Amino acid sequence: MPQGSILVADDDAAIRTVLNQALSRAGYEVRSTGNAATLWRWVSQGDGDLVITDVVMPDENAFDMLPRIKKARPDLPVVVMSAQNTFMTAIRASEKGAYEYLPKPFDLKELIAIVGRALTEPRGRPKRMDDVETDEIPLVGRSPAMQDIYRVLARLMQTDLTVMISGESGTGKELVARALHDYGKRRAGPFVAINMAAIPRDLIEAELFGHEKGAFTGAQARSSGRFEQAEGGTLFLDEIGDMPMEAQTRLLRVLQQGEYTTVGGRTAIKTDVRIVAATNKDLRLLIQQGLFREDLFFRLNVVPIRLPPLRERAEDVPDLVRHFFALALREGLPAKQIDGAALDRLKRYRWPGNIRELENLIRRLAALYPQEMIGASTIDAELAQPATNSLGEDSSAAETMGGSVERHLTSYFSEFGENLPPPGLYHRVLREVEYPLISAALAATRGNQIKAAELLGVNRNTLRKKIRDLDVQVVRLTR
């Protein structure tokens, strides 16, 4: 006997055939159509136990039809498929009440599993997000890894579940945290971020929970903490692995009891914030080393999200390049394009600095190069790795680099004629130069920050601050 009746709508006859065969073999009764009008007639007549539909149909967009389906038959699960595999597609599918969103091409086994769940588990009315702005795309990429992340985020938007985001530096952890806030039910509240690695360890508790007047030397007045500032919204705890044990204990109490006390205070304060944490470290290893509380880890790791490094999603590089060039153009930098050979170079590169490194490169290409079409030779020159003995030993190295930057800037200024380029050029160029310089020094010294500081001629504390501010990835290699 059939396990249920499935209505399939897709204007691609090949996809309809594949779905018919796969679902029929799985024991379902299948009816398929190539247009939205027929699908709506079947649904309005009460046919079908589940709908599988493409988003873009010749006569109507499925997102426009979904509200009518949910109004007429609120308990009818609808699975939407789309080749427009962006973060906003997943969000719109969730907002419109779809049971599940599947990017094309899809896995048939996964589809059969989704159908089975949809027909057996109890269903409630979905919560809506009618006032969400959808004209900006906060996350970019169409790779399978990113599609999985989009679907997880879409399911989390209307919850307050604690989320742990893990990934290498530069993979976009704060961007994901902001997406969870900006498209979730707490979007009207504040989004407050704190980086544990950027704050002196003895001040983290006061930063998080606030302090009373006289609580410690220099506390001349009461000060609110990040929990108080994030009330009703989202608190993003970046680099949670750098949190000292004392602060971990206080944070655990907040997660367990929903309240905290300020440093130097005695009155418990109730709190209502969503916690999103992030780390580029192996917290389980830190637990084994006695540097992180296991009970806190389990409280934070309710929903784990792993962001893949860019080298694992090279197919997303073209979309990211177009996105960053568009951002640069919006900021007043010249319009640029990149040819196929150059794009191939970027896709083959390992990207130790991940998306942040790619973004910095694109901004540099937009700001410093006069040609509109960027070729492979330019990319090769930008991505070339300096020899490990070139820094400090070649007396002409600084002259060569300085002359190269001067030539690029001269060409850049010439594009504006008698006008001046957008303000802030000094800090933009300085940041673009510092990142590869520090990365090269760390590579030359195999991650030894003391030797790198000596090589660069800067104080070790200054170097550490630069590494944190620029989010330079420190890779320690063994000889």
C-alpha positions as CSV (number, residue, x, y, z in Angstrom):
1,M,0.0,0.0,0.0
2,P,1.3,3.5,-0.8
3,Q,2.7,5.3,2.3
4,G,1.3,8.7,1.2
5,S,0.5,10.9,-1.8
6,I,3.2,13.3,-3.1
7,L,2.5,16.3,-5.4
8,V,5.6,17.3,-7.4
9,A,5.8,20.6,-9.3
10,D,8.9,21.4,-11.5
11,D,9.1,22.8,-15.0
12,D,12.1,20.5,-15.7
13,A,10.7,17.2,-17.1
14,A,13.9,15.4,-16.3
15,I,13.7,16.3,-12.6
16,R,10.0,15.3,-12.6
17,T,10.9,11.9,-14.0
18,V,13.7,11.3,-11.5
19,L,11.4,12.3,-8.5
20,N,8.6,10.1,-9.8
21,Q,10.8,7.1,-10.0
22,A,12.6,7.6,-6.7
23,L,9.4,8.3,-4.7
24,S,7.5,5.5,-6.4
25,R,10.2,3.0,-5.5
26,A,10.0,4.3,-1.9
27,G,6.3,3.4,-1.8
28,Y,4.6,6.7,-2.4
29,E,1.9,7.6,-4.8
30,V,3.2,10.5,-7.0
31,R,1.5,13.1,-9.2
32,S,3.6,15.6,-11.1
33,T,3.1,18.8,-13.0
34,G,5.2,21.4,-14.8
35,N,3.2,24.5,-13.6
36,A,2.0,26.2,-10.4
37,A,-1.6,26.5,-11.6
38,T,-2.1,22.7,-11.7
39,L,-0.4,22.3,-8.3
40,W,-2.7,24.9,-6.7
41,R,-5.8,23.1,-8.2
42,W,-4.7,19.8,-6.6
43,V,-3.9,21.4,-3.3
44,S,-7.2,23.4,-3.2
45,Q,-9.1,20.2,-3.9
46,G,-7.5,18.5,-0.9
47,D,-5.2,16.2,-2.9
48,G,-1.8,15.1,-1.7
49,D,-0.2,14.6,1.7
50,L,3.0,16.5,0.9
51,V,4.2,19.0,-1.8
52,I,7.6,19.1,-3.5
53,T,8.0,22.2,-5.6
54,D,10.6,24.2,-7.4
55,V,10.8,27.9,-6.5
56,V,10.9,29.3,-10.0
57,M,7.9,28.1,-12.0
58,P,6.8,29.4,-15.5
59,D,3.5,30.9,-14.2
60,E,4.2,31.7,-10.5
61,N,6.9,31.8,-7.9
62,A,6.5,29.2,-5.2
63,F,7.2,31.7,-2.5
64,D,4.2,33.7,-3.7
65,M,2.0,30.6,-3.7
66,L,3.2,29.3,-0.3
67,P,1.1,31.7,1.8
68,R,-2.0,30.6,0.0
69,I,-1.2,26.9,0.5
70,K,-0.5,27.5,4.2
71,K,-3.8,29.4,4.6
72,A,-5.8,26.8,2.8
73,R,-4.1,23.7,4.3
74,P,-1.9,24.7,7.2
75,D,-0.8,21.2,8.0
76,L,0.3,20.3,4.5
77,P,4.1,20.1,4.5
78,V,5.8,21.8,1.5
79,V,9.4,21.1,0.5
80,V,10.9,23.7,-1.8
81,M,13.8,23.2,-4.2
82,S,15.9,25.9,-5.8
83,A,18.9,26.5,-8.0
84,Q,19.2,29.9,-6.4
85,N,21.2,28.5,-3.6
86,T,21.8,31.6,-1.4
87,F,21.3,32.2,2.3
88,M,18.3,34.4,1.6
89,T,16.6,31.5,-0.3
90,A,16.8,29.4,2.8
91,I,15.5,32.3,5.0
92,R,12.6,33.0,2.6
93,A,11.7,29.3,2.6
94,S,11.6,29.3,6.4
95,E,9.7,32.6,6.6
96,K,7.1,31.5,4.1
97,G,6.4,28.3,6.0
98,A,8.2,25.7,4.0
99,Y,8.8,22.4,5.8
100,E,12.3,22.1,4.3
101,Y,14.5,23.8,1.7
102,L,16.7,21.7,-0.7
103,P,19.3,23.3,-3.0
104,K,19.7,21.9,-6.5
105,P,21.3,19.5,-7.3
106,F,19.9,17.5,-4.4
107,D,20.6,14.1,-2.9
108,L,17.8,11.6,-3.5
109,K,18.4,9.7,-0.3
110,E,18.2,13.0,1.6
111,L,15.0,13.9,-0.1
112,I,13.4,10.5,0.7
113,A,14.4,10.9,4.3
114,I,12.9,14.4,4.5
115,V,9.7,13.2,3.0
116,G,9.5,10.4,5.6
117,R,10.0,12.8,8.4
118,A,7.5,15.3,7.1
119,L,4.8,12.7,6.8
120,T,5.3,11.2,10.3
121,E,6.2,13.9,12.7
122,P,3.6,16.3,14.3
123,R,3.4,19.8,12.7
124,G,2.7,23.1,14.1
125,R,2.1,26.5,12.5
126,P,5.5,28.1,11.6
127,K,6.4,31.4,13.1
128,R,6.7,34.3,10.6
129,M,9.2,36.9,10.0
130,D,7.3,39.4,7.8
131,D,9.4,42.4,8.6
132,V,12.8,40.9,7.7
133,E,14.6,42.9,5.1
134,T,15.8,40.5,2.3
135,D,17.6,42.9,0.0
136,E,21.0,42.3,1.5
137,I,22.8,38.9,1.4
138,P,24.9,38.5,4.6
139,L,26.4,35.2,3.7
140,V,27.8,34.2,0.2
141,G,28.4,30.8,-1.3
142,R,26.6,28.0,-3.1
143,S,28.8,25.1,-2.1
144,P,27.3,22.0,-0.4
145,A,29.0,23.0,2.8
146,M,27.4,26.4,2.8
147,Q,24.0,25.0,1.8
148,D,24.1,22.9,5.0
149,I,24.9,26.0,7.1
150,Y,22.1,28.0,5.5
151,R,19.5,25.3,6.3
152,V,20.7,25.0,9.9
153,L,20.6,28.8,10.3
154,A,17.1,29.0,8.8
155,R,15.9,26.4,11.4
156,L,17.5,28.4,14.3
157,M,16.2,31.8,13.5
158,Q,13.0,31.5,15.6
159,T,14.7,29.9,18.5
160,D,16.8,31.0,21.5
161,L,19.1,28.0,21.4
162,T,22.7,28.6,22.4
163,V,25.0,28.2,19.4
164,M,28.7,27.4,19.2
165,I,30.4,28.4,16.0
166,S,33.8,26.9,15.3
167,G,36.2,27.5,12.4
168,E,39.6,28.9,11.5
169,S,40.3,32.6,11.7
170,G,38.8,34.5,8.9
171,T,36.0,32.1,8.1
172,G,33.2,34.5,9.0
173,K,32.1,33.4,12.5
174,E,30.9,36.9,13.5
175,L,29.0,37.2,10.2
176,V,27.1,34.0,11.0
177,A,26.4,35.2,14.6
178,R,25.0,38.5,13.2
179,A,22.9,36.7,10.7
180,L,21.4,34.6,13.5
181,H,20.5,37.9,15.3
182,D,19.5,40.1,12.3
183,Y,17.1,37.5,10.9
184,G,15.9,36.0,14.2
185,K,13.2,36.9,16.6
186,R,15.6,39.1,18.7
187,R,16.5,41.4,15.7
188,A,14.8,44.4,17.4
189,G,17.2,44.0,20.4
190,P,20.9,44.9,20.5
191,F,23.7,42.7,19.1
192,V,26.8,43.0,21.4
193,A,30.1,41.3,20.6
194,I,33.1,40.8,22.8
195,N,36.4,39.2,21.8
196,M,38.0,37.4,24.8
197,A,41.4,37.4,23.2
198,A,41.4,41.2,22.9
199,I,40.7,42.0,26.5
200,P,43.2,41.7,29.4
201,R,42.3,38.5,31.3
202,D,41.8,40.3,34.7
203,L,39.2,42.6,33.1
204,I,37.1,40.1,31.3
205,E,34.7,39.6,34.2
206,A,34.1,43.3,34.6
207,E,33.6,43.7,30.8
208,L,31.0,40.9,30.8
209,F,29.1,41.5,34.0
210,G,29.8,45.1,34.8
211,H,31.3,46.5,38.1
212,E,30.3,48.6,41.0
213,K,32.1,51.7,42.1
214,G,35.2,50.8,44.1
215,A,35.1,47.1,43.1
216,F,38.8,47.4,42.1
217,T,41.5,49.9,41.7
218,G,40.4,52.4,39.0
219,A,36.7,51.6,39.3
220,Q,35.6,55.2,40.0
221,A,32.0,54.7,39.0
222,R,29.5,51.9,38.3
223,S,29.9,50.5,34.8
224,S,27.5,48.3,32.8
225,G,28.7,45.1,31.3
226,R,28.1,43.4,28.0
227,F,25.2,41.3,29.5
228,E,23.4,44.4,30.5
229,Q,24.1,46.1,27.2
230,A,22.8,43.0,25.3
231,E,19.5,42.7,27.3
232,G,16.7,41.5,25.0
233,G,19.2,40.8,22.2
234,T,22.2,38.6,21.4
235,L,25.6,38.4,23.1
236,F,28.4,37.1,20.9
237,L,31.3,35.7,22.8
238,D,34.1,35.5,20.3
239,E,37.2,33.4,21.0
240,I,35.5,31.7,23.9
241,G,38.6,29.5,24.3
242,D,40.6,32.4,25.7
243,M,38.1,33.0,28.6
244,P,39.9,32.6,32.0
245,M,38.5,29.9,34.4
246,E,37.1,32.5,36.9
247,A,35.0,34.1,34.2
248,Q,34.0,30.6,32.9
249,T,32.5,29.8,36.3
250,R,30.5,33.1,36.3
251,L,29.2,32.4,32.8
252,L,28.2,28.9,33.7
253,R,26.0,30.3,36.4
254,V,24.3,32.7,33.9
255,L,23.5,29.8,31.6
256,Q,22.2,27.6,34.4
257,Q,20.2,30.2,36.4
258,G,19.6,33.1,34.1
259,E,21.2,35.6,36.4
260,Y,24.5,37.2,37.4
261,T,26.0,39.7,39.8
262,T,28.3,42.6,38.9
263,V,31.9,42.6,40.0
264,G,31.7,44.0,43.6
265,G,27.9,43.7,43.6
266,R,25.7,41.4,45.8
267,T,22.3,41.7,44.1
268,A,21.5,39.0,41.5
269,I,20.4,40.5,38.2
270,K,18.0,38.5,35.9
271,T,19.1,38.5,32.3
272,D,17.4,37.7,29.0
273,V,20.0,37.3,26.2
274,R,20.7,34.8,23.5
275,I,24.3,33.5,23.7
276,V,26.3,32.7,20.6
277,A,29.9,31.7,21.1
278,A,32.7,31.2,18.7
279,T,36.2,29.7,18.7
280,N,39.1,28.8,16.4
281,K,40.5,26.4,19.0
282,D,39.8,22.8,19.8
283,L,37.8,23.2,23.1
284,R,37.8,19.4,23.8
285,L,41.6,19.6,23.8
286,L,41.5,22.6,26.2
287,I,39.2,20.6,28.4
288,Q,41.8,17.7,28.5
289,Q,44.4,20.3,29.4
290,G,42.3,21.7,32.2
291,L,41.9,25.1,30.5
292,F,38.2,24.9,29.8
293,R,35.3,23.7,31.9
294,E,33.6,20.6,30.4
295,D,30.2,21.6,31.9
296,L,30.4,25.0,30.3
297,F,31.3,23.4,27.0
298,F,28.1,21.3,27.0
299,R,26.0,24.4,28.0
300,L,27.5,26.4,25.0
301,N,27.6,23.6,22.5
302,V,23.8,23.1,22.3
303,V,23.9,23.6,18.5
304,P,27.4,23.3,17.0
305,I,28.0,25.0,13.6
306,R,31.4,24.4,11.9
307,L,32.4,26.9,9.3
308,P,34.6,25.3,6.6
309,P,37.9,27.0,5.6
310,L,37.9,28.6,2.2
311,R,40.1,25.9,0.8
312,E,37.3,23.4,1.4
313,R,34.8,25.5,-0.5
314,A,36.8,26.7,-3.5
315,E,33.7,26.7,-5.7
316,D,32.5,29.7,-3.7
317,V,35.5,31.8,-4.7
318,P,33.9,33.3,-7.8
319,D,30.8,34.4,-5.9
320,L,32.9,35.9,-3.1
321,V,35.1,37.8,-5.6
322,R,32.1,39.3,-7.2
323,H,30.6,40.2,-3.8
324,F,33.7,41.9,-2.6
325,F,34.2,43.8,-5.8
326,A,30.6,45.0,-5.5
327,L,31.3,46.2,-1.9
328,A,34.4,48.0,-3.0
329,L,32.5,49.8,-5.7
330,R,29.8,50.8,-3.2
331,E,32.6,52.3,-1.0
332,G,33.8,54.4,-3.9
333,L,36.6,52.3,-5.3
334,P,36.9,51.8,-9.1
335,A,35.0,49.0,-10.8
336,K,37.1,45.9,-11.5
337,Q,36.7,42.5,-13.1
338,I,38.8,39.4,-13.1
339,D,39.5,37.1,-16.0
340,G,39.1,33.3,-16.1
341,A,42.8,32.5,-15.7
342,A,43.1,34.8,-12.7
343,L,40.0,33.2,-11.1
344,D,41.5,29.8,-11.6
345,R,44.6,31.0,-9.7
346,L,42.4,32.2,-6.8
347,K,40.5,28.9,-6.7
348,R,43.7,26.9,-6.4
349,Y,45.2,29.0,-3.7
350,R,45.1,27.6,-0.1
351,W,43.9,30.8,1.6
352,P,45.5,30.5,5.1
353,G,43.7,33.7,6.0
354,N,40.4,32.3,4.6
355,I,37.6,34.7,3.5
356,R,39.2,37.7,5.3
357,E,42.4,37.2,3.3
358,L,40.4,37.1,0.0
359,E,38.5,40.2,1.0
360,N,41.7,42.1,1.7
361,L,43.1,41.0,-1.6
362,I,40.0,42.1,-3.6
363,R,40.1,45.5,-1.8
364,R,43.8,45.8,-2.7
365,L,43.1,45.0,-6.3
366,A,40.3,47.5,-6.5
367,A,42.3,50.3,-4.8
368,L,45.9,49.9,-6.2
369,Y,45.7,48.6,-9.7
370,P,44.7,50.9,-12.6
371,Q,43.5,48.3,-15.1
372,E,39.8,47.4,-15.0
373,M,40.4,43.7,-15.9
374,I,42.7,41.9,-13.5
375,G,44.7,39.1,-15.1
376,A,46.6,36.0,-13.9
377,S,50.0,37.7,-13.7
378,T,48.6,40.3,-11.2
379,I,47.2,37.5,-9.1
380,D,50.4,35.5,-9.3
381,A,52.4,38.6,-8.1
382,E,49.9,39.2,-5.2
383,L,49.9,35.6,-4.0
384,A,53.6,35.0,-4.4
385,Q,55.2,33.8,-1.2
386,P,58.4,35.6,-0.2
387,A,61.5,33.6,0.5
388,T,62.0,33.0,4.2
389,N,65.5,34.6,4.2
390,S,64.5,37.7,2.2
391,L,63.2,39.7,5.1
392,G,65.9,41.6,6.9
393,E,68.7,40.2,4.8
394,D,68.1,41.9,1.5
395,S,68.9,45.6,2.0
396,S,66.9,46.5,-1.1
397,A,63.7,44.7,-0.1
398,A,62.1,47.7,1.6
399,E,63.1,49.9,-1.3
400,T,61.6,47.5,-3.8
401,M,58.3,47.1,-1.8
402,G,58.1,50.9,-1.3
403,G,58.6,51.6,-5.0
404,S,56.0,49.1,-5.9
405,V,53.4,50.6,-3.5
406,E,54.3,54.1,-4.7
407,R,53.7,53.1,-8.4
408,H,50.4,51.5,-7.5
409,L,49.2,54.6,-5.5
410,T,50.4,57.0,-8.3
411,S,48.2,55.1,-10.8
412,Y,45.4,55.0,-8.3
413,F,45.5,58.8,-7.8
414,S,45.7,59.4,-11.5
415,E,42.3,57.8,-12.0
416,F,40.6,60.5,-10.0
417,G,42.1,63.4,-12.1
418,E,41.9,66.6,-10.1
419,N,39.6,65.1,-7.5
420,L,40.7,63.2,-4.4
421,P,40.0,59.5,-3.7
422,P,37.7,58.6,-0.8
423,P,39.0,59.5,2.7
424,G,40.8,57.0,5.0
425,L,43.3,55.8,2.4
426,Y,46.2,55.9,4.9
427,H,44.6,53.4,7.3
428,R,43.3,51.2,4.4
429,V,46.7,50.9,2.8
430,L,48.5,50.5,6.2
431,R,46.2,47.6,7.1
432,E,46.6,45.9,3.7
433,V,50.4,46.1,4.0
434,E,50.6,45.0,7.7
435,Y,48.7,41.8,7.2
436,P,51.0,40.2,4.6
437,L,54.1,41.7,6.3
438,I,53.2,40.1,9.7
439,S,52.1,36.8,8.0
440,A,55.4,36.6,6.1
441,A,57.4,37.3,9.3
442,L,55.6,34.6,11.2
443,A,56.1,32.2,8.3
444,A,59.8,33.0,8.2
445,T,60.1,32.3,12.0
446,R,57.8,29.3,11.9
447,G,55.2,30.9,14.2
448,N,57.7,32.1,16.8
449,Q,56.3,35.5,17.8
450,I,59.4,36.6,19.7
451,K,61.7,36.0,16.7
452,A,59.0,37.6,14.4
453,A,59.0,40.7,16.6
454,E,62.8,40.9,16.5
455,L,62.7,40.5,12.7
456,L,60.1,43.2,12.3
457,G,61.8,45.5,14.8
458,V,58.7,45.9,17.0
459,N,57.8,45.2,20.6
460,R,56.5,41.7,21.2
461,N,53.3,43.1,22.8
462,T,52.8,45.4,19.8
463,L,53.1,42.4,17.5
464,R,50.6,40.4,19.6
465,K,48.1,43.3,19.4
466,K,48.5,43.5,15.7
467,I,48.0,39.8,15.3
468,R,44.7,40.0,17.3
469,D,43.5,43.2,15.6
470,L,44.3,41.9,12.1
471,D,43.3,38.4,12.9
472,V,46.5,37.0,11.5
473,Q,46.6,33.2,11.6
474,V,49.6,31.9,13.5
475,V,50.8,28.6,12.1
476,R,53.5,26.8,14.1
477,L,55.5,24.4,12.0
478,T,57.9,21.8,13.2
479,R,61.3,21.4,11.4
